[in-house]
Amino acid sequence: METQIPLAFEIGSLVVVSLILAADLVVAFRRPHVPSTRDSALWIGFYVALALIFAVLLAVIGDADHATEFVAGWLTEYSLSIDNLFVFLLIMSRFSVPREYQQEILMVGIVIALVLRGDGAFDVGVVTDLSANRRHPERGEGSRPVPAPAGRFRVEARSPVRGIATSGWRGRSFSLGIADSVTVLATRASIADAAATVIANAVDVDDARIVRAPASSVRDDTDLGHRLVVRRVPPLPAALVEQALDRGVREAEAQIGAGRIIAAVLSLQGRWRVCGALHTTAVPNVETFSLATSLEA
């Protein structure tokens, strides 16, 4: 007869795990730093010891079968997680995330994954001006300002969205177009990243005042060679802004029609276009868009 694990033990385990996750979040957000080798070794030792203690408790409170199954599953997941380290390194390098904020980004990713496994939702901010910074007192005195979002949209667990990416000439990567930002939602992050670049490149017009330069003259390690990339976009007439956005919308709609992406939000000099089904909300005290279509699975 299989031994039943007491409900109190299951609830207690969930409470302990929740408290540890909360503590990790507090440390990551209030004291962003680059962990030393000693810090990393201590944390690894702590979590390994925690897993072994849990296995012993399972054997005592339950039986050896429960403990053995847990240890086997834990070892399998732990070994598979090593692959994730290489993925994390590639992502952090690709987006030039400062080392002191990488732990914070990873914790946010863990929370999002947990929320979307249930029936939760999270809001995504759209930033069009990286210079529009504001400080967050809850992040501590030593925190640096972060860009203020110009709008938000909501992603729910029941939606198929599992990848979000943004591109634009103001970003870290080069752009052939003049979009301030193009945010794409897709079923995978890699698809969203590629589509955001393609759509942002399509948001463009011919105007002599737009400053362009060969990519190789700006960065010698670029794979764009001598292709002209946007370096500065002056204020443009409303008609040109609409024309550029129209071109981006056509590309976004083509991507949606081909089944590659789910939705896209395009921004250029205070004007917005939304393609696909998306629920957006306004941010108080910020010039923003306000739409009310729902995101369905």
N, C-alpha and C positions, 0 to 999 in steps of 0.2 A: 504494500500500500504506500502510495506516494505521500511524503510528509508535506503538510501545508505550511507555508510561511505565514507567521502571524501578521495580521493587518497593521498592527501598531509598528512592527519592524519596517514594513514597506513605507508607511507614512513617515516614520522617523528618518529613513534613508533619503526620501525625497526632500524633507526639510533640510537635512545636512547638505545635500548637493546644492539646493537653492541658496543656502547661506554662503557656501563656498563660491558659487557663481557671482553672488552679489558682492562679496568681498573682492573678487577679481576685478569686477567692473569699477568699484570704487578706486582701487589702486591704479588701474589703467587710465581712468579719466582724470583723477585728481593729481596724479604724479607721473605724467608721461616721461619715460626715460629709456635709455638703452640698457637692457639687462646685461650684467656682467656674466662671465662664465661661471663664477661662484653662485650668483643668484639663480641662473638657469639650472645648475646642478642641484641646488637645494630644492627648487620647485619640482624637478623631475623626481627626486628622492621622496619628496612629500607625497606626490600623487601615486607613485608606485607603492609606497608604504600604505597609503589609504586603501588602495585596491586589495592589497594582501590582507589587511585588517578586515575588510568587508568579506573577503572569501572565508576567513576564519570564523567570523560571526555567522555566515551562512551555514557553515559546517556544524556549528554548535547549536544554533537556533533551528536550522532546518535539518539537512543531512549531507552526507558526502557527495551525493549526486548533484545537488544544487550548487555546491561549492565548486565541483569539478567543471560543471557546465559554464559557470561564471568565469572561472580562470581560463578555460579554453576560448571563450568568446572574447574576453579581455585581451588575451595574448594575440589573437587574430586581428582585432581592431587596432591594437597598438602597433603591430608590424605593418599593417596597411597604412597607418597614419604617416609613416615615414615618406611614402610617395607624396602625400599632401604637402610635406615640407618643401619639396622641389616646386610644386605648383605655387605655393605661397611666395617663394623667393622670386619666381618669374613674374607674378602679379605685382609684387611690391616694386620690383625693378622696372617693370613696364610703365607703371604710373608714378615712378620717382617718389614714393612715399618716404618721408623722413623716418629714419630708424627709430627715433623716440616715439613715433606715433604708430608704428607697425603693430604693437601689441594691442593698442586701442582698436585698430581696424579689425584685427582678428577677433577680438571680443564682440564687436558689433556683428560680425559675420556669424558667430556662434549663436548670438541672441536671435538674429533674423531666422536662422535655420530652425531653432527651437520653436519660435513663434509660428512659422509657416508649416511646421509639422502638425500643429494643432488647428484651431479655428481662429487664429489671430490675424492681425494686419499691422502694417507699418507704413509710415508716411515718408516719402522721398522728396527732398528739397531740390529745386532747380536753381542753380546759380548761374547768372549771366555776366556778372561783373565781379571779378576776383578782388578788386580793390575796395569793394563795399564791405569792409570787415566790421565786425562787432565783437566785443568781449563777452564771455560768459562767466559771471562770477562763480557759478557752481563748479567750474573747472579748476579753480584755484588761482592764487595770485600770479604764479609763474606762467600761466597759460598765455598763448599767443592768440590774437584775434583770428576768427574764422570767417570765411565769406558768408554774407547774409543771403538767404534764399529769396528769390523773386517770386516763387510760387511753390506749391506742393501738390503731389498727387498720392493717392493711396493704393497700396498693393495688398490684396487679401489672400489668405491661404487657399481659397477656392479658385483663385485665378491661375492661369498657366504660366504667369510671369516668374521666371527664375533667373533672369539675367538683365541687368540694367547698365547702360554705358552712355557716356556723354562725349561729344567732340565739338570743336569750334576753334576759330582762329585765336581766341584768347587763352586757349588751353596750353598744356605742356608740349603737345605734339603739333607738328605742322598741319596746316589745312590749306587746301586749294580754294576754298570758298570763304565767304565773309560772314557766315553765321556766328552770332555771339555764342550760341549753344544749340546743340541738337541732342536731345536725350531720347534714347531708344529702349523700348521694353521688348524682350524676346524670351524664348523658352530656355536659352542658354546664354551665358555671359559672353562667350567668344563670338556668337552670332550678333549679339547686340553691339559689341565693340566694332566689328567690321562694318555693320550697317550704319552705325552712327558716323563713321568716317566717310562713307560713300555719300550719305545724305548731306552731311555738312559741306562736302566738296561741291555738291550740286547747288547749294544756296549761293548764287553768285550773279553779278552783273558786270557789264563793261563800263568802267568809269575811270578816267585818267587820274583821279584824285586818290584812288585806292593804291596804297603802296605795296608792291610785290617785289620779291627778290628770289634769285635762284636758291633752292634749298641748300645746295652745297656751299654757298657763300656764307650761310648762317651757321651751319653745322657740318663739319667735314666727314662725320660718320653716318650721315643720312643715306638712305637707300633711294631717295627721290631724285638724286642727281641734280640736273640743272632745271628741273621743273620749278615754275614760279609758285611760291607760297605767299600767303597774305601776311604782311607785317603790321599794317595799320589801316584802319577803316575810318574815314572822316564821317561826320554827320551827312546822311544822304537824304535826298528828297523822298517824300512818302511814296511816290510812284515807283522809284527804283527799289525801295525796300520791299514793296509788295511784289514787284517783279521777281526779285531774288527769292523771296519766300515761296512764290508760286512754283518756281523751278524745284525748290527743295521738296515741296509738297508732292509734286508729280513723282519724284524719285521715291519718297516715303510711301506713297500709295502703291507704287509698283512693287516695292519690297513687301508690303502687306498683302497685296494681291497674289504674290508668288508664295505666300505662306512662310516667309523667312522671319518676319517680325510681327509683333502684336500691335504696337502703337508707337508714336513718335511725337515729341514736343519740340517745335522749332521756334527760335527766338532771334530777332534782329532789331536792334535799336528800339526796344520798347514795344515791338509788335510781336504777336504770338500766333502760331498756327498749331493745331492739334489734329493728328491723323490717327484713326483707330478709336476704339472704345476706351475711355480713360476718365477716371473720377479725379477732379482737381479741386483744391481748396485754396482760398486766399490766405496770405500771411498778413496779420495786422500791421498797419503803419508802413506798408511797402507797396509801391506801384506794382500791380500784379494782374494776372488774368484770373477769371473766375468762370469755370464751366461746371456742368453738373450731369455729365453722362456717366453711367456706371460701368465698371469693369467686370465683365462676366467671364466665367470659365468657358 
